[in-house]
Amino acid sequence: MSVDRSLYSKLRRDAESNYSPTLAAAYREEDEAARHSVTHAGKCEIIRDVSQRFDRPIDVLDLGCGTGRYFHCAENVNSLVGVDPSEHMLRQAREPVMGGNRNVRLIRSTLHEIAFRPHSFDLVICVGVLGMWCPLDSFVLRRVASMLRLDGVVFLTANESTPDHVTLKRRIASAIQPLLFGAARRYVDFRLRDITVPEQHLRTLGEENFAQVTITKWQSPTMRSDLHCIMTQPRWQHS
C-alpha cells in the first residue's frame, strides 16, 4: 500500500498554521452557538446512540477533535482521548461544549501519525475531517480499525463529492480568493483543495476494513453534502 507521507506532512502543517489563537477562540464561540443547530444535534444523536450500544463503560477516541465540540455527546464513557494537530484548538478543548466528559486526555497529533497500542478503543469518532482537511484512504481506515476492539465501532463523516453542485461556501471562497493574501489566502487555498469523497469509494474502503458499513447522507443548510458512516467489527479479527 503506497502512502504519500509528504502530503500528510503538508496537511498537518496547514492544519497547524491555519488556526491562530484568535481563530481558535472564535471557532470555540461558534461551537457554543452551534450546539443548538440541526447539524450538531444530528451528529450528536448518532454518537450518543452508538456509545449507548455497549454494555460497559467505553474508551473513546476523537480524531480531529478541534475544540471538543462532540465530547459531551458520548455517553457511558470510561475515558476519552482527543487528538488534533492545532495546539490552539486543543487549548480551547480544555473547556469543551457543555463541559464535555470527565477523564479526557488531549494529544497534539494527526490521524496519520498518532499511534496507540492495538485494540485500545471501543469507539472512534472522526467528524468534519475526512474529505475536508485530509483525504480518506485505506491507510487511514486500516489505522483506525487496528485501534478498535473486537466489537469496536467507528463513526466518521466525509465531505461527499458532488461534481454537479458547488456549495455556497465554496462559491464564496472562490470569489474572494484572488483578493486575499498571507494567512487568509493560505487558509482559503487549503479549504478549496478538492479532497471530497464519492460515496461508493467510502463504501468500498469501509467494507475492506470492517464487517458492517452503514452510510447515510446529510445536507447542510449551505448545501454541503456529508456522508455519515458507521462501521463495526474491524476485519483484523478475521485475519
C-alpha positions in Angstrom: 0.0 0.0 0.0 1.5 3.3 -1.2 1.4 6.1 1.4 2.0 9.7 0.3 3.7 10.9 3.6 4.7 14.2 2.0 1.0 15.0 1.5 0.2 14.0 5.1 3.0 16.2 6.4 1.7 19.2 4.3 -1.8 18.6 5.6 -0.5 18.7 9.2 1.4 21.9 8.7 -1.6 23.5 7.0 -3.9 22.5 9.9 -1.4 23.7 12.5 -0.9 27.1 10.8 -4.5 27.8 9.9 -5.7 28.1 13.4 -4.3 31.1 15.2 -5.2 31.7 18.8 -7.8 34.3 17.7 -9.3 31.9 15.1 -9.4 29.0 17.6 -11.2 31.2 20.1 -13.7 32.3 17.5 -14.2 28.7 16.5 -14.9 27.8 20.1 -17.5 30.5 20.3 -19.1 29.2 17.1 -19.2 25.7 18.7 -21.2 27.1 21.6 -23.7 28.7 19.3 -23.9 25.7 17.0 -24.8 23.2 19.8 -28.5 24.0 19.3 -28.3 23.6 15.5 -29.7 20.8 13.4 -26.2 20.0 12.2 -24.8 19.5 15.6 -27.8 17.7 17.0 -27.9 15.1 14.2 -24.2 14.1 14.7 -24.5 14.2 18.4 -27.5 11.9 18.4 -25.5 9.4 16.3 -22.6 9.5 18.7 -24.9 9.2 21.7 -26.7 6.2 20.2 -23.6 4.4 19.2 -22.0 4.9 22.6 -25.1 3.5 24.4 -24.9 0.2 22.5 -22.1 -1.1 24.7 -22.8 -2.9 27.9 -19.8 -1.5 29.6 -18.1 1.9 30.1 -16.2 2.6 26.9 -12.9 4.1 25.8 -13.4 6.8 23.1 -11.0 8.3 20.6 -12.0 11.6 18.9 -9.7 12.1 15.9 -9.6 15.8 14.8 -11.4 16.8 17.9 -10.9 20.6 17.4 -12.3 22.4 20.4 -14.1 19.4 21.8 -17.4 20.1 20.2 -18.6 16.5 20.4 -17.1 15.4 23.7 -20.3 15.8 25.6 -22.3 13.6 23.1 -20.6 10.3 24.1 -22.2 8.5 27.0 -21.2 5.6 29.1 -17.6 6.8 28.9 -14.7 5.4 30.8 -12.0 7.6 29.1 -11.9 9.9 26.1 -8.8 10.9 24.1 -9.0 13.9 21.8 -6.4 14.3 19.0 -5.8 17.4 17.0 -2.8 19.0 15.2 -3.5 22.5 16.4 -2.2 23.5 19.9 -4.6 26.5 19.9 -7.6 24.3 19.2 -6.6 21.9 21.9 -6.2 24.8 24.3 -9.9 25.6 23.7 -10.8 21.9 24.1 -9.8 22.1 27.8 -13.2 23.7 28.3 -15.3 21.9 25.6 -19.0 22.4 24.8 -21.3 21.7 27.7 -18.3 20.6 29.8 -17.6 17.5 27.8 -16.7 14.3 29.6 -14.5 13.5 32.6 -11.2 11.7 32.1 -10.3 13.5 28.9 -6.8 13.4 27.6 -5.7 15.8 24.8 -2.9 14.9 22.4 -1.4 17.1 19.7 -1.1 14.9 16.6 -2.9 13.8 13.4 -4.8 10.7 12.5 -2.0 9.8 10.1 0.7 9.9 12.8 -0.9 9.2 16.1 0.0 5.7 17.5 -1.8 3.7 20.2 -1.5 0.1 21.2 -3.7 -2.1 19.0 -7.3 -2.6 20.2 -7.2 0.3 22.7 -10.7 1.8 22.0 -14.3 0.8 21.8 -15.4 3.8 19.8 -13.6 6.1 17.4 -15.1 9.4 16.2 -13.9 11.4 13.3 -16.3 14.3 12.4 -15.6 17.1 9.9 -12.1 16.0 9.0 -12.2 13.5 6.1 -12.8 15.0 2.7 -12.4 18.4 4.3 -9.0 18.6 6.0 -7.5 15.3 4.7 -8.3 12.6 2.2 -9.9 9.4 3.1 -7.9 6.4 2.1 -7.2 2.8 3.0 -4.1 3.8 5.1 -6.3 5.9 7.4 -9.1 3.3 7.8 -6.7 0.5 8.5 -5.1 2.5 11.2 -8.5 3.3 12.7 -9.5 -0.4 12.5 -6.4 -1.5 14.3 -7.1 0.8 17.2 -10.6 -0.8 17.8 -11.5 -3.8 20.0 -13.4 -6.8 18.8 -16.8 -5.2 18.9 -15.5 -1.7 18.2 -17.3 1.0 16.2 -16.1 4.0 14.2 -18.4 6.9 13.3 -17.0 9.2 10.7 -18.3 11.9 8.4 -16.9 12.7 5.0 -17.5 15.6 2.6 -19.1 13.9 -0.4 -18.0 14.6 -4.0 -20.8 16.5 -5.7 -19.4 17.4 -9.1 -22.7 18.8 -10.4 -23.2 21.1 -7.4 -20.9 23.7 -5.8 -21.7 24.6 -2.2 -22.4 28.2 -1.2 -19.3 28.3 0.9 -17.2 27.1 -2.0 -18.7 29.7 -4.4 -18.0 32.5 -1.9 -14.4 31.2 -1.2 -13.6 31.0 -4.9 -14.9 34.6 -5.4 -12.8 36.2 -2.7 -9.7 34.0 -3.2 -8.0 36.4 -5.6 -8.5 39.3 -3.1 -6.7 37.6 -0.2 -3.1 37.4 0.8 -1.0 36.0 3.6 -2.6 33.7 6.2 -6.1 34.3 4.9 -5.1 33.3 1.4 -3.4 30.1 2.6 -6.5 29.2 4.6 -8.8 29.6 1.6 -6.4 27.8 -0.7 -6.3 24.9 1.6 -10.1 24.7 2.0 -10.6 24.8 -1.7 -8.4 21.8 -2.2 -10.7 19.1 -3.6 -10.3 16.0 -1.4 -14.0 15.2 -1.2 -15.1 11.5 -1.2 -17.5 9.7 -3.5 -20.0 7.5 -1.6 -19.0 4.3 -3.4 -15.4 4.9 -2.6 -16.2 5.3 1.1 -18.3 2.1 1.0 -15.6 0.1 -0.8 -12.9 1.3 1.7 -15.2 0.6 4.6 -16.0 -2.9 3.5 -12.3 -3.7 3.1 -11.7 -2.9 6.7 -15.0 -3.6 8.6 -17.6 -6.3 8.5 -20.5 -3.9 8.6 -20.8 -0.5 7.0 -23.8 1.8 7.1 -23.8 5.1 5.2 -26.5 7.9 5.2 -26.5 11.2 3.5 -27.0 14.6 5.2 -27.1 18.0 3.6 -26.2 21.2 5.4 -28.0 24.5 5.2 -25.1 25.7 2.9 -25.9 22.7 0.6 -22.7 20.8 1.5 -23.4 17.0 1.3 -21.9 14.9 4.1 -21.7 11.2 4.4 -22.4 9.8 7.9 -20.8 6.4 8.2 -20.9 3.8 11.0 -18.5 0.9 10.6 -18.5 -2.0 13.0 -16.4 -5.2 13.6 -12.9 -4.3 12.3 -11.6 -7.0 10.0 -8.4 -7.6 11.8 -10.3 -10.1 13.9 -10.9 -12.2 10.8 -7.3 -12.2 9.7 
